[in-house]
Amino acid sequence: MNDPGLDKPISDDAKNLEKAKEEDDENELEDDQTYMDPSRWWFASTAFPLLAGTFGPIASAFNICALVQHWRVSIPPGGTEEHGIDVPDPSWLIAINAVSLIVALAANMSLLFNMARRLSFSIAQPVTIVGWYISSFLLIGLLAAASHSPSMELTAAEDRAFTQAFYYAIMAAGLYIIVASLMVITVYGAYAGHYAREFKLTMSQRTLMLQTISYLVYLECGAAVFAHIEGWMFVDGVYWASYTLLTIGLGDYSPSTHLGRSLLFPFAIGGIIILGLVIGSIRSLVLERGKKKLGARMIEKKRQAYLKRLERKKKGRAKITPLAEGQERTSEGRTEKKRREEEFNIMRKIQDEAMSRRRWTALAISATAWLFLWLVGAMVFWKAEKNQQWTYFGAVYFAYVSLLTIGYGDFAPESNSGKAFYVFWALLAIPTLTILISNMGDTVVKMIRDLTLWLGEFTVLPGEGGTKDRIRKGARNVKEGILNNSNGPDEEAPGLLGEANHDTEKGESQTKHKAETDVVNDKLAGDFENAELQEADDDAAGGDEIGKDIHLYHYLLVKEIRKVMPEIGQTPPKKYSYHEWAWFLRLMGEDENSSKFHRKAPVKEPIGEGPQMQRAVTDINNDEAVSEQNQWSWLGARSPLMGDTEEAEWVLERLSMTLERELKKQRYQQKGADNEMKQEGLQPCKDGRDSEKETKSESLESGKYGKDSDKPDSRSSSNTYRASRPVTSEGKPTS
């Protein structure tokens, strides 16, 4: 008897699972497409919305600064802009300024709700784009009127000047135009069909805009409180709060009251924490997503260059052309398995060279951005602080100590334009420096560490071998572009400078949950291993050799799954040797010795074929015909080495699918459920379990490994067998 009320929740859960699987398939297809052509529309679909979500709130914060203070001051005789007397603005200027702020806030909230999936793309984007353009045009009109209208009574007279609010309005108007134009490109790409109309963002990326808003609200609220306590103007409070939360500490403004100094303790700590969250999300965008796209682009270009180079030579073409069916060796004596191993090694070389180039390219890009902010920012400060008679070198010095958050205080901006620009410049410079340091951890810092270890072998850390051997080894490594590769070429610098110990998507709670899940899964897998071995022993004792072989095959699948599971998520990611891959593929149903599964890798995938990343087909029975769509090459787009899925994850998924298919098939055949097998895509056996054993026996006998086994000694010592009918890409057995 069924419990009342349970049927609906169960059916809802089933629908949710099916929907989740469809979404996963769509995400995987989109990831494949962006990997195949990573530079085409990724910026428009992901980077542009995130930039708009970051700089849109900054523009609104500047708009607030432009609203709360008059735009003009009258400079007293012998005074400076800092001591100017406010000149009231016309009421119409204040009203239009307020309207521009309200419209911009509505545009920001529309984009935020769209990123949070609370508002549809078709509604949110027109509101966001039109709102930002309206705010920008309103501010531009006000700026033009303030600069040239006779009614504003602001000429080039020396006793008048613009306030910080005027310059904040200039920056707000410029940012509104930029972010609105970026979103126009995003909307165009979506409606042109280049990507989905909903943002495919990670959690940290979706919350970037919310974190930016939180930081800006915290900064401006703190500025208002401290300005009231210390008797500052609001815009001066924003300037002070900016360099305080960025830990620069110029010292030209500081709390002097007991209350202000007391409130500084919680204010500084809270702001630094929020700023760290914002920088972490920006780092996730640039170093995680950007790193994958840049690496994918370089791997694909390197792969195409290698294939073109091989095509020009006869020996090169032989390396990438499969042997004809029935042909055992080439004229040079190369077997199909040997040819495939050469393909595999070429692909590994392409990966290593592309990743090394990606690290140095990322370093060059971040260093160029940092130098641009440093030198161009110094030029702006030099021009803005002409009343202080700064030299360009003095401005370079000031910008440098500010970028490194040293802040001696011997130089500080005093002009209204210099203070306003400093707030915006510092917001850009600090995250840029963080990204630069992270990229240095992959390259420069790693080289210094390796050099230190290498020199240490001659002093306090002697290693094995003599001095000549160490010098010879060091010279060889330098020639190859590394100083010390004892820990592998993919090892990254430890600590904050590297990425080895940094994962912005996983917190401690997720790590703990994963560890607990792994323990449970490992115990279940161990129990299953023991059960299969017991079944094999029982069949052997009863003289059922075929049944014993079937259970031993299940045992081998589970054993390999247990070994692969801990290798997922390793840093650096696990990379398997060719013989390990050959063994895994054999378990999944493919023989590296057979050319029927292989093809010559095209330089570029044919248009219209669609993305096939990491879709090496392992679901074809050895006795079945293999179409061209099911063939693959280690150097092609269908190779398991292509794409951004880790090798251990790919292997675990395919082994699990194979085991699932085998168990389903065995269960259905034991029940004799031929109709159910047909619905599941399985080939029913005429004689039930005996027919299954007969089929399995033939496959097992053909799959036993002898002296030249593909299976590495470290993986298992048992006799090994290959699958009779591997799974399809949907996890179902082939019919």
Secondary structure as the mmCIF struct_conf table of DSSP 4:
data_model
#
loop_
_struct_conf.conf_type_id
_struct_conf.id
_struct_conf.beg_label_comp_id
_struct_conf.beg_label_asym_id
_struct_conf.beg_label_seq_id
_struct_conf.end_label_comp_id
_struct_conf.end_label_asym_id
_struct_conf.end_label_seq_id
HELX_LH_PP_P HELX_LH_PP_P1 ASN A 2 ASP A 3
TURN_TY1_P TURN_TY1_P1 PRO A 4 GLY A 5
HELX_RH_AL_P HELX_RH_AL_P1 ASP A 7 MET A 36
BEND BEND1 ASP A 37 ASP A 37
TURN_TY1_P TURN_TY1_P2 PRO A 38 ARG A 40
BEND BEND2 TRP A 41 TRP A 41
HELX_RH_AL_P HELX_RH_AL_P2 TRP A 42 TRP A 42
HELX_RH_PI_P HELX_RH_PI_P1 PHE A 43 ALA A 47
HELX_RH_AL_P HELX_RH_AL_P3 PHE A 48 VAL A 68
BEND BEND3 GLN A 69 GLN A 69
BEND BEND4 TRP A 71 TRP A 71
STRN STRN1 ARG A 72 SER A 74
HELX_LH_PP_P HELX_LH_PP_P2 ILE A 75 PRO A 76
TURN_TY1_P TURN_TY1_P3 PRO A 77 GLY A 78
HELX_RH_3T_P HELX_RH_3T_P1 GLU A 81 HIS A 83
HELX_LH_PP_P HELX_LH_PP_P3 GLY A 84 GLY A 84
STRN STRN2 ILE A 85 VAL A 87
HELX_LH_PP_P HELX_LH_PP_P4 PRO A 88 PRO A 90
HELX_RH_AL_P HELX_RH_AL_P4 SER A 91 MET A 115
TURN_TY1_P TURN_TY1_P4 ALA A 116 ARG A 117
BEND BEND5 ARG A 118 LEU A 119
HELX_RH_AL_P HELX_RH_AL_P5 PHE A 121 HIS A 148
HELX_RH_3T_P HELX_RH_3T_P2 PRO A 150 MET A 152
TURN_TY1_P TURN_TY1_P5 GLU A 153 GLU A 153
BEND BEND6 ALA A 156 ALA A 156
TURN_TY1_P TURN_TY1_P6 GLU A 158 ASP A 159
STRN STRN3 ARG A 160 PHE A 162
HELX_RH_AL_P HELX_RH_AL_P6 GLN A 164 TYR A 191
TURN_TY1_P TURN_TY1_P7 ALA A 192 GLY A 193
BEND BEND7 HIS A 194 TYR A 195
BEND BEND8 ARG A 197 GLU A 198
HELX_RH_AL_P HELX_RH_AL_P7 MET A 203 ARG A 206
TURN_TY1_P TURN_TY1_P8 THR A 207 THR A 207
HELX_RH_AL_P HELX_RH_AL_P8 LEU A 208 GLU A 230
TURN_TY1_P TURN_TY1_P9 GLY A 231 GLY A 231
HELX_RH_AL_P HELX_RH_AL_P9 PHE A 234 LEU A 245
TURN_TY1_P TURN_TY1_P10 LEU A 246 THR A 247
BEND BEND9 GLY A 251 TYR A 253
BEND BEND10 THR A 257 THR A 257
HELX_RH_AL_P HELX_RH_AL_P10 HIS A 258 ARG A 283
HELX_RH_PI_P HELX_RH_PI_P2 SER A 284 ARG A 289
HELX_RH_AL_P HELX_RH_AL_P11 GLY A 290 GLU A 311
TURN_TY1_P TURN_TY1_P11 ARG A 312 ARG A 312
BEND BEND11 LYS A 313 LYS A 313
HELX_RH_AL_P HELX_RH_AL_P12 LYS A 314 ILE A 320
BEND BEND12 THR A 321 THR A 321
HELX_LH_PP_P HELX_LH_PP_P5 PRO A 322 ALA A 324
TURN_TY1_P TURN_TY1_P12 GLU A 325 GLY A 326
STRN STRN4 ARG A 329 ARG A 329
TURN_TY1_P TURN_TY1_P13 SER A 331 GLU A 332
STRN STRN5 THR A 335 THR A 335
HELX_RH_AL_P HELX_RH_AL_P13 GLU A 336 ALA A 384
TURN_TY1_P TURN_TY1_P14 GLU A 385 GLU A 385
HELX_RH_3T_P HELX_RH_3T_P3 LYS A 386 GLN A 388
TURN_TY1_P TURN_TY1_P15 GLN A 389 GLN A 389
HELX_RH_AL_P HELX_RH_AL_P14 TYR A 392 LEU A 403
TURN_TY1_P TURN_TY1_P16 LEU A 404 THR A 405
BEND BEND13 GLY A 409 PHE A 411
BEND BEND14 SER A 415 SER A 415
HELX_RH_AL_P HELX_RH_AL_P15 ASN A 416 ASP A 442
TURN_TY1_P TURN_TY1_P17 THR A 443 THR A 443
HELX_RH_AL_P HELX_RH_AL_P16 VAL A 444 GLY A 456
TURN_TY1_P TURN_TY1_P18 GLU A 457 VAL A 460
BEND BEND15 LEU A 461 LEU A 461
BEND BEND16 GLU A 464 GLY A 465
HELX_RH_AL_P HELX_RH_AL_P17 THR A 467 GLU A 480
TURN_TY1_P TURN_TY1_P19 GLY A 481 GLY A 481
BEND BEND17 LEU A 483 LEU A 483
TURN_TY1_P TURN_TY1_P20 SER A 486 ASN A 487
TURN_TY1_P TURN_TY1_P21 PRO A 489 ASP A 490
HELX_RH_3T_P HELX_RH_3T_P4 GLY A 495 LEU A 497
BEND BEND18 GLY A 498 GLU A 499
TURN_TY1_P TURN_TY1_P22 ALA A 500 ASN A 501
TURN_TY1_P TURN_TY1_P23 THR A 504 GLU A 505
HELX_RH_AL_P HELX_RH_AL_P18 GLU A 508 ALA A 541
TURN_TY1_P TURN_TY1_P24 GLY A 542 GLY A 543
HELX_RH_AL_P HELX_RH_AL_P19 GLU A 545 VAL A 564
HELX_RH_3T_P HELX_RH_3T_P5 MET A 565 GLU A 567
TURN_TY1_P TURN_TY1_P25 ILE A 568 GLY A 569
BEND BEND19 THR A 571 PRO A 572
HELX_LH_PP_P HELX_LH_PP_P6 PRO A 573 LYS A 574
HELX_RH_AL_P HELX_RH_AL_P20 TYR A 578 MET A 588
TURN_TY1_P TURN_TY1_P26 GLY A 589 GLY A 589
TURN_TY1_P TURN_TY1_P27 GLU A 592 ASN A 593
HELX_RH_3T_P HELX_RH_3T_P6 SER A 595 PHE A 597
STRN STRN6 HIS A 598 HIS A 598
HELX_LH_PP_P HELX_LH_PP_P7 LYS A 600 PRO A 602
BEND BEND20 VAL A 603 LYS A 604
HELX_LH_PP_P HELX_LH_PP_P8 GLU A 605 PRO A 606
TURN_TY1_P TURN_TY1_P28 ILE A 607 GLY A 608
BEND BEND21 GLU A 609 GLU A 609
TURN_TY1_P TURN_TY1_P29 MET A 613 GLN A 614
TURN_TY1_P TURN_TY1_P30 ASN A 622 ASP A 623
BEND BEND22 GLU A 624 GLU A 624
HELX_RH_3T_P HELX_RH_3T_P7 GLU A 628 ASN A 630
STRN STRN7 TRP A 632 TRP A 632
TURN_TY1_P TURN_TY1_P31 TRP A 634 LEU A 635
BEND BEND23 GLY A 636 GLY A 636
TURN_TY1_P TURN_TY1_P32 ALA A 637 ARG A 638
BEND BEND24 SER A 639 SER A 639
TURN_TY1_P TURN_TY1_P33 PRO A 640 LEU A 641
BEND BEND25 MET A 642 THR A 645
HELX_RH_AL_P HELX_RH_AL_P21 GLU A 647 LYS A 671
TURN_TY1_P TURN_TY1_P34 GLY A 672 GLY A 672
HELX_RH_AL_P HELX_RH_AL_P22 ASP A 674 GLN A 679
TURN_TY1_P TURN_TY1_P35 GLU A 680 GLY A 681
TURN_TY1_P TURN_TY1_P36 LYS A 686 GLY A 688
HELX_RH_AL_P HELX_RH_AL_P23 ARG A 689 GLY A 703
TURN_TY1_P TURN_TY1_P37 LYS A 707 ASP A 708
BEND BEND26 ASP A 710 LYS A 711
TURN_TY1_P TURN_TY1_P38 ASP A 713 ARG A 715
BEND BEND27 SER A 718 SER A 718
BEND BEND28 SER A 724 ARG A 725
STRN STRN8 VAL A 727 VAL A 727
TURN_TY1_P TURN_TY1_P39 SER A 729 GLU A 730
BEND BEND29 GLY A 731 GLY A 731
STRN STRN9 PRO A 733 PRO A 733
#
